[in-house]
């Protein structure tokens, strides 16, 4: 397995990971009808555009947010996970890095894919000049919270409500981490 920057050709694999991981990780946390409605084809189109625009230094269409980058875990041509990261997108997060998304295919859970991605994304944020970063975890997603805590991300008590993937009013908990301690 290698961790590398995403290219447009990766969009299908990224979409497959996205949909499979949402369905497995968020079962019981997001309405099942929303999970069932997730479409690999729709996500592929979205991610293809996202990757092309990111490579060009542009934000996603329709968003006024900082440009983020994507890393993929490539296991002999099969995308098994991905991470997106960049400058903080939320109000009041200027100067902070953000791990905006990290997903591994459920078949790759507990294989080191997530560890490799979170480590490389944190290293990239340090290379980009960030000393501290944050991420959001869906309330109730204990598996993700434990994973991030093992990697030094600590819940700081900040919460927000967001819409994503057709789901409304998702309660998310923020985790933060100092990156400049040399253990990215």
KABELTA-V423333 format. One record per residue. N is the residue number from 1. RES is the residue in one letter. PSI is psi in radians with two decimals (NA if undefined). BURIAL is 1 if it has 9 or more other C-alpha atoms within 8 Angstrom, else 0. D_LAST is the distance of its C-alpha to the last C-alpha in whole Angstrom. Layout:
n res psi burial d_last
N RES PSI BURIAL D_LAST
N RES PSI BURIAL D_LAST
This chain:
n res psi burial d_last
1 X 2.38 0 19
2 X 2.63 0 18
3 X 2.19 1 15
4 X 2.85 0 17
5 X 2.51 0 18
6 X 2.57 1 21
7 X 2.80 0 24
8 X -0.61 1 27
9 X -0.35 0 28
10 X -0.14 1 26
11 X -0.71 1 27
12 X -0.83 1 29
13 X -0.69 1 26
14 X -0.78 1 24
15 X -0.72 1 27
16 X -0.75 1 28
17 X -0.77 1 24
18 X -0.90 1 25
19 X -0.82 1 28
20 X -0.72 1 28
21 X -0.68 1 25
22 X -0.84 1 26
23 X -0.65 1 29
24 X -0.82 0 28
25 X -0.56 0 25
26 X 0.11 1 27
27 X 2.23 1 31
28 X -0.20 0 32
29 X -0.50 0 30
30 X 2.52 1 31
31 X 2.29 1 35
32 X -0.58 0 36
33 X -0.63 0 38
34 X -0.76 1 35
35 X -0.75 1 33
36 X -0.49 0 36
37 X -0.13 0 36
38 X 2.35 1 33
39 X 2.17 0 34
40 X -0.73 1 32
41 X -0.78 0 34
42 X -0.74 0 34
43 X -0.62 1 30
44 X -0.80 1 30
45 X -0.78 1 32
46 X -0.82 0 30
47 X -0.57 1 27
48 X -0.82 1 29
49 X -0.77 1 29
50 X -0.83 1 26
51 X -0.80 1 24
52 X -0.81 1 27
53 X -0.68 1 27
54 X -0.78 1 23
55 X -0.56 0 24
56 X -0.01 0 27
57 X 0.45 0 24
58 X 2.58 0 26
59 X 2.88 1 26
60 X 2.62 1 27
61 X 2.30 0 31
62 X 0.06 0 32
63 X 2.43 0 29
64 X 1.25 0 28
65 X 2.82 0 25
66 X 2.69 1 22
67 X 2.31 1 21
68 X 2.77 1 18
69 X 2.89 1 17
70 X 2.38 1 17
71 X 2.55 1 15
72 X 2.63 1 18
73 X 2.05 1 18
74 X 1.97 1 21
75 X 1.56 1 23
76 X 0.82 0 26
77 X -0.08 0 26
78 X 2.18 0 26
79 X 2.08 1 23
80 X -0.14 1 22
81 X 2.95 1 19
82 X 2.78 1 17
83 X 2.48 1 15
84 X 2.53 1 16
85 X 2.82 1 14
86 X -2.75 1 15
87 X 2.61 1 16
88 X 2.39 1 17
89 X -0.30 1 21
90 X 2.66 0 22
91 X 2.37 0 25
92 X 0.16 0 23
93 X 0.31 0 20
94 X 2.32 0 20
95 X -0.10 0 17
96 X 2.55 1 15
97 X 2.80 1 13
98 X 2.27 1 13
99 X 1.70 1 12
100 X -0.51 1 16
101 X 2.47 1 17
102 X 2.05 1 16
103 X 2.43 1 18
104 X 2.54 1 19
105 X 2.42 1 23
106 X -0.55 0 24
107 X -0.30 0 26
108 X 0.05 1 22
109 X 2.48 1 21
110 X 0.49 0 20
111 X -0.04 0 19
112 X -0.11 0 16
113 X -0.89 1 16
114 X -0.75 1 14
115 X -0.82 0 11
116 X -0.73 1 11
117 X -0.81 1 11
118 X -0.62 1 9
119 X -0.84 1 6
120 X -0.64 1 8
121 X -0.74 1 8
122 X -0.73 1 5
123 X -0.72 1 5
124 X -0.69 0 9
125 X -0.70 1 9
126 X -0.79 1 8
127 X -0.52 0 10
128 X 0.00 0 12
129 X 0.18 0 12
130 X 2.33 1 11
131 X -0.36 1 10
132 X 2.61 1 10
133 X 2.92 1 11
134 X 2.91 1 13
135 X 2.89 1 15
136 X 2.42 1 18
137 X 2.32 1 19
138 X 2.25 1 23
139 X 2.28 1 25
140 X -0.19 0 26
141 X 1.34 1 23
142 X -0.63 0 22
143 X -0.82 0 21
144 X -0.77 0 18
145 X -0.78 1 18
146 X -0.73 0 17
147 X -0.89 0 15
148 X -0.69 1 13
149 X -0.65 1 13
150 X -0.40 0 13
151 X 0.29 0 9
152 X 0.07 0 9
153 X 2.26 1 11
154 X 2.30 1 14
155 X 2.27 1 18
156 X 0.12 0 19
157 X -0.12 0 22
158 X 2.36 0 23
159 X 2.71 0 24
160 X 2.86 0 26
161 X 2.31 0 28
162 X 2.84 1 28
163 X 2.44 1 30
164 X 2.46 0 28
165 X 0.52 0 30
166 X -0.16 0 33
167 X 2.48 1 32
168 X 2.61 0 33
169 X 0.84 0 32
170 X 2.24 1 29
171 X 2.15 1 27
172 X 2.58 1 24
173 X 2.35 1 21
174 X 2.43 1 18
175 X 2.47 1 15
176 X 2.85 1 13
177 X 2.37 1 10
178 X 2.34 0 9
179 X -0.37 1 6
180 X 0.20 1 7
181 X 0.05 0 7
182 X 0.02 0 6
183 X 0.56 0 4
184 X NA 1 0
